[in-house]
C-alpha cells in the first residue's frame, strides 16, 4: 500500500507538506498546480511552487514531491515538463481534476474531461518530452457532468503511457459533496493495467478500507482527511498493520500535540509567508474541527484576530515530548 499526500490549491503548500510528512506515513506528495498557458515558465516559478526542488525534490523528511502541471495545450505542457524535469523533480503530475470554475473557464482542470482525446494528447506529449525514467502521472475525476466518458479517459491515459492514474471518485458536478463513488473506479480497474490510486472522502482508517474494497485499489491519496487528522496516514498503516516510510508507531495525536503543531506552523508561516499566515492557520483549524472538538473552541477565539502575533500567544503552550519539530 502506498499513501500519497494530495495536491490542494491554497492549502497544501510546502510548509504543510513538510509538517505532515514529518509526522510520517506518506510515500509521496504532489504540489499545488502550476498553471501552464502559452509560454515557457522560468525556473523560479516552479521553485516557488515547489521549493523542495532546491533540496533534491524531497521534503525535509525525505518524501519525494511531484510537480503538478495544469493546462490545455499539449505542446506548452510538454515544454514546461522538460523544465521541471531539468530542475530535478522526482516526477510530473498532470491535473485533469480541478473543479474550480475559474480554472475550467481558462481551459484547465476537469473541463478537459469532456474531451478524452485532448487528455490523451496532453499526457502523450508530456510523456514523449521527458525521459522514460521520469514518472508522468495523471489525476482525474469520474467525469465532468457524469462518468459516461470515464473508460475512454482512462484508456487514453494508459495508451499515452502514463506511469499511473489517480481517480477522485466524484464528478466535477459533484464537487466535494459526499459521498465518493469509489465503486466507479472498479470499472477502470477492469480495463487498464496501469497502477490506480483511489482518492476522495477518506477521513478515517475505516474509510480507507472501504475505498480499497469498493475501488479495487490498494494505493490511496489523502487530502482533506490529512488536514483534519494530521496522523491519518500513520493511523491507516496501523489499522492495516503495514509499515511505511518515516512511520514510527506512536499513539494517535492528542489535542495538546495538535495545538503545539499549530504553534510551530504559525511560527514558520509568520517567518516565511507573513502575508497569509493568519488565513492559513484559521483555514487549518476549520479542517481540524472535524476531528477535534477543541479546534472549534480555539477557532472561535481566533477567528476575529487579524494579526499573527496574538494568535501565536494563544497557541503557545508547553509542547508534549515526542512531537516532530518544524524547520
Beta strands, then each sheet from edge to edge (+ up, - down):
strand 1: 3-5
strand 2: 28-30
strand 3: 34-35
strand 4: 64-70
strand 5: 91-96
strand 6: 135-141
strand 7: 164-168
strand 8: 195-199
strand 9: 219-222
sheet 1: 3+ 4+ 2+ 1+ 9+ 8+ 7+ 6+ 5+
end
